[in-house]
């Protein structure tokens, strides 16, 4: 039923094989993945506890960091339990509808994370370029509205991907997914139908999110650095740079891994499958793992409250 020369009608169960070519060592690969996942969950949870409990941190920048923490927890938890089940317990099967749900959650929260990074860049732009008007411009009401828009944008853009797979495809070449989680293109490639519409829409969503968000992030930081270089005091310049470097580290690792995964899936025919799948998995796990470490280490207020919390 799951061999490639048999057409399957609306399969109820799909099989995730994990990392193609590395099946014999997947149990060892699962150990660092599990450690990164635990650090991601603990680190982001501590960030959320600190931001929620300290009234002095109820400011837009820290609220955005909290939103990022929630997104990271959901994103990591969406993939890691099933991935570890494949690596350690040889449980590769997943219900078709559960696979579609996992795909929708992964891509939706990827879009949400990109939107939050854009919101954080715009917040830093206002804080550094218009410091006296920051409190009046970036209000708590505006932060709530931005969060709602980011979430709705992601949900509505990704939902058609799920609908197009569910209602366009009835026959599949195979039920085996050569991946460690349910990714959009990995599922589309199983179909025994014309998949051009799905590919085109997937490209549209990816480029809409990436081009829009990256353009405004780049413009924001161009203005930020232009303003920082004009500051008369060296101490003020260093403080501004220190704040921006943490954000830029997060942006770079998120988008570089995203572009590698995206282009490899579509145009990387010569890239070994295990390299592609490893980087795709790291793309979803590294941001949740690094974000609390970056913001915990580089943000003085969070670091102070973390030390106080641990000491008490």
C-alpha positions as a Markdown table, in Angstrom:
| # | Residue | x | y | z |
|---|---|---|---|---|
| 1 | Unk | 0.0 | 0.0 | 0.0 |
| 2 | Unk | 2.8 | 2.4 | 0.7 |
| 3 | Unk | 5.1 | 1.5 | -2.2 |
| 4 | Unk | 5.7 | 4.2 | -4.9 |
| 5 | Unk | 4.1 | 2.2 | -7.8 |
| 6 | Unk | 0.7 | 1.9 | -6.1 |
| 7 | Unk | -1.9 | 4.7 | -6.1 |
| 8 | Unk | -3.6 | 5.1 | -2.8 |
| 9 | Unk | -7.0 | 6.6 | -2.4 |
| 10 | Unk | -7.3 | 9.1 | 0.4 |
| 11 | Unk | -4.9 | 7.4 | 2.9 |
| 12 | Unk | -5.9 | 7.6 | 6.5 |
| 13 | Unk | -2.4 | 7.2 | 7.8 |
| 14 | Unk | 1.0 | 8.5 | 6.6 |
| 15 | Unk | 4.5 | 7.4 | 7.5 |
| 16 | Unk | 7.3 | 9.8 | 8.5 |
| 17 | Unk | 10.7 | 8.1 | 8.0 |
| 18 | Unk | 12.7 | 10.7 | 9.9 |
| 19 | Unk | 16.0 | 11.7 | 8.3 |
| 20 | Unk | 16.6 | 9.7 | 5.1 |
| 21 | Unk | 20.0 | 8.0 | 5.0 |
| 22 | Unk | 20.5 | 8.4 | 8.8 |
| 23 | Unk | 17.9 | 5.9 | 10.1 |
| 24 | Unk | 20.6 | 3.9 | 11.9 |
| 25 | Unk | 21.9 | 6.9 | 14.0 |
| 26 | Unk | 18.6 | 8.7 | 14.5 |
| 27 | Unk | 18.5 | 7.6 | 18.1 |
| 28 | Unk | 21.7 | 9.5 | 18.8 |
| 29 | Unk | 20.6 | 12.5 | 16.8 |
| 30 | Unk | 17.5 | 12.6 | 19.0 |
| 31 | Unk | 19.7 | 13.3 | 22.1 |
| 32 | Unk | 20.9 | 16.9 | 21.1 |
| 33 | Unk | 17.5 | 17.6 | 19.6 |
| 34 | Unk | 15.8 | 16.7 | 22.9 |
| 35 | Unk | 18.3 | 18.8 | 24.9 |
| 36 | Unk | 17.7 | 21.8 | 22.7 |
| 37 | Unk | 13.9 | 21.3 | 23.0 |
| 38 | Unk | 14.1 | 21.2 | 26.8 |
| 39 | Unk | 16.3 | 24.3 | 26.9 |
| 40 | Unk | 13.8 | 26.0 | 24.6 |
| 41 | Unk | 10.8 | 25.1 | 26.7 |
| 42 | Unk | 12.5 | 26.0 | 30.0 |
| 43 | Unk | 14.1 | 29.2 | 28.7 |
| 44 | Unk | 11.0 | 30.6 | 27.1 |
| 45 | Unk | 8.8 | 29.6 | 30.1 |
| 46 | Unk | 11.2 | 31.5 | 32.4 |
| 47 | Unk | 11.1 | 34.5 | 30.1 |
| 48 | Unk | 7.3 | 34.5 | 30.2 |
| 49 | Unk | 7.2 | 34.1 | 34.0 |
| 50 | Unk | 9.7 | 37.1 | 34.4 |
| 51 | Unk | 7.8 | 39.3 | 32.0 |
| 52 | Unk | 4.4 | 38.5 | 33.5 |
| 53 | Unk | 5.5 | 38.9 | 37.1 |
| 54 | Unk | 7.6 | 42.1 | 36.8 |
| 55 | Unk | 5.4 | 45.2 | 36.2 |
| 56 | Unk | 8.5 | 47.2 | 35.1 |
| 57 | Unk | 8.7 | 44.8 | 32.1 |
| 58 | Unk | 5.2 | 45.4 | 30.9 |
| 59 | Unk | 6.5 | 47.5 | 28.0 |
| 60 | Unk | 6.1 | 47.0 | 24.3 |
| 61 | Unk | 9.6 | 45.5 | 23.7 |
| 62 | Unk | 9.2 | 42.9 | 26.4 |
| 63 | Unk | 5.6 | 42.1 | 25.4 |
| 64 | Unk | 6.9 | 41.3 | 21.9 |
| 65 | Unk | 9.6 | 39.1 | 23.5 |
| 66 | Unk | 6.8 | 37.4 | 25.4 |
| 67 | Unk | 4.9 | 36.8 | 22.2 |
| 68 | Unk | 8.0 | 35.4 | 20.6 |
| 69 | Unk | 8.4 | 33.1 | 23.6 |
| 70 | Unk | 4.8 | 31.7 | 23.3 |
| 71 | Unk | 5.3 | 31.2 | 19.5 |
| 72 | Unk | 8.6 | 29.4 | 20.1 |
| 73 | Unk | 7.1 | 27.1 | 22.7 |
| 74 | Unk | 4.1 | 26.2 | 20.4 |
| 75 | Unk | 6.4 | 25.7 | 17.3 |
| 76 | Unk | 8.9 | 23.5 | 19.1 |
| 77 | Unk | 6.2 | 21.4 | 20.8 |
| 78 | Unk | 4.4 | 20.9 | 17.5 |
| 79 | Unk | 7.3 | 19.0 | 16.0 |
| 80 | Unk | 9.5 | 17.6 | 18.7 |
| 81 | Unk | 7.3 | 15.0 | 20.5 |
| 82 | Unk | 6.5 | 13.3 | 17.2 |
| 83 | Unk | 10.1 | 13.6 | 15.9 |
| 84 | Unk | 11.5 | 12.0 | 19.1 |
| 85 | Unk | 8.8 | 9.3 | 18.7 |
| 86 | Unk | 10.3 | 8.5 | 15.3 |
| 87 | Unk | 13.9 | 8.7 | 16.4 |
| 88 | Unk | 13.6 | 6.8 | 19.7 |
| 89 | Unk | 10.5 | 4.6 | 19.7 |
| 90 | Unk | 10.1 | 3.7 | 16.0 |
| 91 | Unk | 6.6 | 5.2 | 15.9 |
| 92 | Unk | 6.5 | 6.7 | 12.3 |
| 93 | Unk | 2.8 | 6.6 | 11.6 |
| 94 | Unk | 0.7 | 9.7 | 11.8 |
| 95 | Unk | -3.0 | 10.2 | 10.9 |
| 96 | Unk | -3.5 | 12.1 | 7.7 |
| 97 | Unk | -5.6 | 14.8 | 9.3 |
| 98 | Unk | -3.1 | 15.1 | 12.2 |
| 99 | Unk | -0.4 | 15.5 | 9.6 |
| 100 | Unk | -2.3 | 18.4 | 8.0 |
| 101 | Unk | -2.9 | 20.0 | 11.4 |
| 102 | Unk | 0.8 | 19.8 | 12.2 |
| 103 | Unk | 1.6 | 21.3 | 8.8 |
| 104 | Unk | -0.8 | 24.2 | 9.4 |
| 105 | Unk | 0.5 | 24.8 | 12.9 |
| 106 | Unk | 4.1 | 24.8 | 11.8 |
| 107 | Unk | 3.7 | 27.2 | 8.9 |
| 108 | Unk | 1.2 | 29.4 | 10.7 |
| 109 | Unk | 3.6 | 29.9 | 13.7 |
| 110 | Unk | 6.5 | 30.4 | 11.4 |
| 111 | Unk | 4.6 | 33.3 | 9.8 |
| 112 | Unk | 3.6 | 34.6 | 13.2 |
| 113 | Unk | 7.3 | 34.5 | 14.3 |
| 114 | Unk | 8.3 | 36.5 | 11.2 |
| 115 | Unk | 5.6 | 39.1 | 12.0 |
| 116 | Unk | 6.7 | 39.4 | 15.6 |
| 117 | Unk | 10.3 | 40.0 | 14.4 |
| 118 | Unk | 9.1 | 42.7 | 12.1 |
| 119 | Unk | 7.1 | 44.3 | 15.0 |
| 120 | Unk | 10.2 | 44.2 | 17.2 |
| 121 | Unk | 12.2 | 45.9 | 14.5 |
| 122 | Unk | 9.6 | 48.7 | 14.1 |
| 123 | Unk | 9.5 | 49.1 | 17.9 |
| 124 | Unk | 13.3 | 49.6 | 18.0 |
| 125 | Unk | 13.0 | 52.0 | 15.1 |
| 126 | Unk | 10.6 | 54.2 | 17.0 |
| 127 | Unk | 12.4 | 53.9 | 20.3 |
| 128 | Unk | 15.8 | 55.0 | 18.8 |
| 129 | Unk | 14.7 | 57.4 | 16.1 |
| 130 | Unk | 11.8 | 59.0 | 18.0 |
| 131 | Unk | 12.6 | 58.3 | 21.7 |
| 132 | Unk | 10.5 | 61.1 | 23.1 |
| 133 | Unk | 7.4 | 60.0 | 21.2 |
| 134 | Unk | 7.9 | 56.2 | 21.7 |
| 135 | Unk | 5.4 | 55.9 | 24.6 |
| 136 | Unk | 2.8 | 57.9 | 22.7 |
| 137 | Unk | 3.2 | 56.0 | 19.5 |
| 138 | Unk | 3.7 | 52.3 | 20.6 |
| 139 | Unk | 0.9 | 52.0 | 23.2 |
| 140 | Unk | -0.4 | 48.8 | 24.7 |
| 141 | Unk | -3.5 | 49.1 | 22.6 |
| 142 | Unk | -1.3 | 49.2 | 19.4 |
| 143 | Unk | 0.7 | 46.2 | 20.6 |
| 144 | Unk | -2.5 | 44.2 | 21.0 |
| 145 | Unk | -3.7 | 45.3 | 17.6 |
| 146 | Unk | -0.4 | 44.3 | 16.0 |
| 147 | Unk | -0.5 | 40.9 | 17.7 |
| 148 | Unk | -4.0 | 40.3 | 16.4 |
| 149 | Unk | -3.1 | 41.4 | 12.8 |
| 150 | Unk | 0.1 | 39.2 | 12.8 |
| 151 | Unk | -1.9 | 36.1 | 14.0 |
| 152 | Unk | -4.8 | 36.6 | 11.5 |
| 153 | Unk | -2.4 | 37.3 | 8.6 |
| 154 | Unk | -0.6 | 34.0 | 9.3 |
| 155 | Unk | -3.8 | 31.9 | 9.8 |
| 156 | Unk | -5.6 | 33.2 | 6.7 |
| 157 | Unk | -2.5 | 32.9 | 4.5 |
| 158 | Unk | -1.6 | 29.4 | 5.5 |
| 159 | Unk | -5.2 | 28.0 | 5.7 |
| 160 | Unk | -5.6 | 27.7 | 1.9 |
| 161 | Unk | -2.5 | 25.4 | 1.8 |
| 162 | Unk | -4.4 | 22.9 | 4.0 |
| 163 | Unk | -7.6 | 23.3 | 2.1 |
| 164 | Unk | -5.9 | 22.8 | -1.3 |
| 165 | Unk | -4.4 | 19.5 | -0.1 |
| 166 | Unk | -7.5 | 18.2 | 1.6 |
| 167 | Unk | -10.0 | 18.9 | -1.2 |
| 168 | Unk | -7.8 | 18.8 | -4.4 |
| 169 | Unk | -5.9 | 15.5 | -3.9 |
| 170 | Unk | -7.7 | 12.2 | -3.6 |
| 171 | Unk | -5.0 | 9.8 | -5.0 |
| 172 | Unk | -1.4 | 9.5 | -3.7 |
| 173 | Unk | 1.6 | 7.8 | -5.2 |
| 174 | Unk | 2.8 | 6.8 | -1.7 |
| 175 | Unk | 2.0 | 7.3 | 2.0 |
| 176 | Unk | 5.7 | 7.6 | 3.0 |
| 177 | Unk | 6.9 | 11.1 | 3.7 |
| 178 | Unk | 10.7 | 11.4 | 3.4 |
| 179 | Unk | 10.8 | 13.9 | 6.3 |
| 180 | Unk | 10.8 | 14.1 | 10.1 |
| 181 | Unk | 7.7 | 16.3 | 10.2 |
| 182 | Unk | 4.7 | 17.2 | 8.0 |
| 183 | Unk | 6.0 | 20.0 | 5.7 |
| 184 | Unk | 3.8 | 21.5 | 3.0 |
| 185 | Unk | 5.9 | 20.5 | 0.0 |
| 186 | Unk | 6.7 | 17.1 | 1.5 |
| 187 | Unk | 3.0 | 16.3 | 1.5 |
| 188 | Unk | 2.3 | 17.9 | -1.9 |
| 189 | Unk | 4.9 | 15.7 | -3.5 |
| 190 | Unk | 3.0 | 12.6 | -2.5 |
| 191 | Unk | 0.0 | 13.4 | -4.6 |
| 192 | Unk | -0.8 | 11.7 | -7.9 |
| 193 | Unk | -2.4 | 14.8 | -9.3 |
| 194 | Unk | -1.3 | 18.2 | -10.8 |
| 195 | Unk | 0.4 | 20.0 | -7.9 |
| 196 | Unk | 1.2 | 23.3 | -9.7 |
| 197 | Unk | -1.5 | 25.2 | -7.9 |
| 198 | Unk | -0.2 | 24.1 | -4.6 |
| 199 | Unk | 3.4 | 24.9 | -5.5 |
| 200 | Unk | 2.4 | 28.4 | -6.8 |
| 201 | Unk | 0.4 | 29.2 | -3.7 |
| 202 | Unk | 3.2 | 28.0 | -1.4 |
| 203 | Unk | 5.6 | 30.2 | -3.2 |
| 204 | Unk | 3.2 | 33.1 | -3.0 |
| 205 | Unk | 2.8 | 32.8 | 0.8 |
| 206 | Unk | 6.6 | 32.4 | 1.3 |
| 207 | Unk | 7.5 | 35.4 | -0.8 |
| 208 | Unk | 4.6 | 37.5 | 0.6 |
| 209 | Unk | 5.8 | 37.0 | 4.2 |
| 210 | Unk | 9.5 | 37.1 | 3.5 |
| 211 | Unk | 9.7 | 40.0 | 1.1 |
| 212 | Unk | 7.2 | 42.2 | 3.1 |
| 213 | Unk | 8.8 | 41.5 | 6.5 |
| 214 | Unk | 12.4 | 41.5 | 5.4 |
| 215 | Unk | 11.9 | 44.8 | 3.4 |
| 216 | Unk | 10.6 | 46.6 | 6.4 |
| 217 | Unk | 13.1 | 45.1 | 8.8 |
| 218 | Unk | 15.9 | 46.1 | 6.6 |
| 219 | Unk | 14.5 | 49.7 | 6.2 |
| 220 | Unk | 14.0 | 49.9 | 9.9 |
| 221 | Unk | 17.6 | 49.0 | 10.7 |
| 222 | Unk | 19.0 | 51.2 | 8.0 |
| 223 | Unk | 17.3 | 54.1 | 9.7 |
| 224 | Unk | 18.3 | 52.9 | 13.2 |
| 225 | Unk | 22.0 | 52.7 | 12.3 |
| 226 | Unk | 21.9 | 56.0 | 10.5 |
| 227 | Unk | 20.5 | 57.6 | 13.7 |
| 228 | Unk | 22.9 | 55.7 | 16.0 |
| 229 | Unk | 26.0 | 56.9 | 14.0 |
| 230 | Unk | 24.8 | 60.5 | 14.5 |
| 231 | Unk | 24.6 | 60.2 | 18.3 |
| 232 | Unk | 27.2 | 62.6 | 19.9 |
| 233 | Unk | 27.9 | 60.4 | 22.9 |
| 234 | Unk | 29.9 | 57.2 | 22.5 |
| 235 | Unk | 28.2 | 55.6 | 25.5 |
| 236 | Unk | 24.8 | 56.2 | 23.9 |
| 237 | Unk | 26.0 | 54.7 | 20.6 |
| 238 | Unk | 27.3 | 51.6 | 22.3 |
| 239 | Unk | 24.0 | 51.1 | 24.3 |
| 240 | Unk | 21.9 | 51.4 | 21.1 |
| 241 | Unk | 24.2 | 49.0 | 19.2 |
| 242 | Unk | 24.1 | 46.5 | 22.1 |
| 243 | Unk | 20.3 | 46.5 | 22.0 |
| 244 | Unk | 20.2 | 46.1 | 18.2 |
| 245 | Unk | 22.8 | 43.3 | 18.0 |
| 246 | Unk | 20.6 | 41.0 | 20.0 |
| 247 | Unk | 17.7 | 41.5 | 17.7 |
| 248 | Unk | 19.9 | 41.2 | 14.6 |
| 249 | Unk | 21.3 | 37.8 | 15.8 |
| 250 | Unk | 17.7 | 36.5 | 16.1 |
| 251 | Unk | 16.7 | 37.9 | 12.6 |
| 252 | Unk | 19.7 | 36.4 | 10.9 |
| 253 | Unk | 19.5 | 32.9 | 12.3 |
| 254 | Unk | 15.8 | 32.8 | 11.6 |
| 255 | Unk | 15.8 | 34.0 | 8.0 |
| 256 | Unk | 19.1 | 32.3 | 6.9 |
| 257 | Unk | 17.8 | 28.9 | 8.0 |
| 258 | Unk | 14.4 | 29.6 | 6.5 |
| 259 | Unk | 15.8 | 30.5 | 3.1 |
| 260 | Unk | 18.1 | 27.5 | 3.1 |
| 261 | Unk | 15.2 | 25.1 | 3.9 |
| 262 | Unk | 12.8 | 26.8 | 1.4 |
| 263 | Unk | 15.1 | 26.9 | -1.6 |
| 264 | Unk | 16.5 | 23.4 | -1.0 |
| 265 | Unk | 13.0 | 21.9 | -1.0 |
| 266 | Unk | 12.3 | 23.4 | -4.4 |
| 267 | Unk | 15.6 | 23.8 | -6.2 |
| 268 | Unk | 18.1 | 21.7 | -4.2 |
| 269 | Unk | 18.0 | 18.5 | -6.2 |
| 270 | Unk | 21.7 | 17.9 | -5.7 |
| 271 | Unk | 21.6 | 18.5 | -1.9 |
| 272 | Unk | 21.7 | 15.2 | 0.0 |
| 273 | Unk | 18.3 | 14.5 | 1.6 |
| 274 | Unk | 19.8 | 14.1 | 5.1 |
| 275 | Unk | 21.4 | 17.5 | 4.9 |
| 276 | Unk | 18.2 | 19.1 | 3.8 |
| 277 | Unk | 16.1 | 17.4 | 6.5 |
| 278 | Unk | 18.6 | 18.1 | 9.2 |
| 279 | Unk | 18.7 | 21.8 | 8.4 |
| 280 | Unk | 14.9 | 21.9 | 8.0 |
| 281 | Unk | 14.5 | 20.4 | 11.5 |
| 282 | Unk | 17.1 | 22.8 | 12.9 |
| 283 | Unk | 15.3 | 25.7 | 11.3 |
| 284 | Unk | 12.3 | 25.0 | 13.5 |
| 285 | Unk | 14.3 | 24.1 | 16.6 |
| 286 | Unk | 17.2 | 26.6 | 16.7 |
| 287 | Unk | 15.1 | 29.8 | 17.0 |
| 288 | Unk | 13.1 | 28.6 | 20.1 |
| 289 | Unk | 16.4 | 27.3 | 21.5 |
| 290 | Unk | 18.5 | 30.5 | 20.9 |
| 291 | Unk | 15.9 | 33.3 | 21.5 |
| 292 | Unk | 15.7 | 33.0 | 25.3 |
| 293 | Unk | 19.5 | 32.7 | 25.5 |
| 294 | Unk | 20.0 | 35.8 | 23.3 |
| 295 | Unk | 17.4 | 37.9 | 25.1 |
| 296 | Unk | 18.3 | 36.6 | 28.5 |
| 297 | Unk | 22.0 | 37.4 | 28.0 |
| 298 | Unk | 21.7 | 40.6 | 26.1 |
| 299 | Unk | 18.8 | 42.3 | 27.8 |
| 300 | Unk | 19.9 | 43.8 | 31.1 |
| 301 | Unk | 16.5 | 44.2 | 32.7 |
| 302 | Unk | 15.6 | 40.5 | 32.0 |
| 303 | Unk | 19.0 | 39.4 | 33.2 |
| 304 | Unk | 18.6 | 41.3 | 36.5 |
| 305 | Unk | 15.2 | 39.9 | 37.2 |
| 306 | Unk | 16.3 | 36.3 | 36.2 |
| 307 | Unk | 19.1 | 36.5 | 38.8 |
| 308 | Unk | 16.7 | 37.8 | 41.4 |
| 309 | Unk | 14.2 | 35.0 | 40.7 |
| 310 | Unk | 16.9 | 32.3 | 40.8 |
| 311 | Unk | 18.4 | 33.7 | 44.0 |
| 312 | Unk | 15.0 | 33.9 | 45.7 |
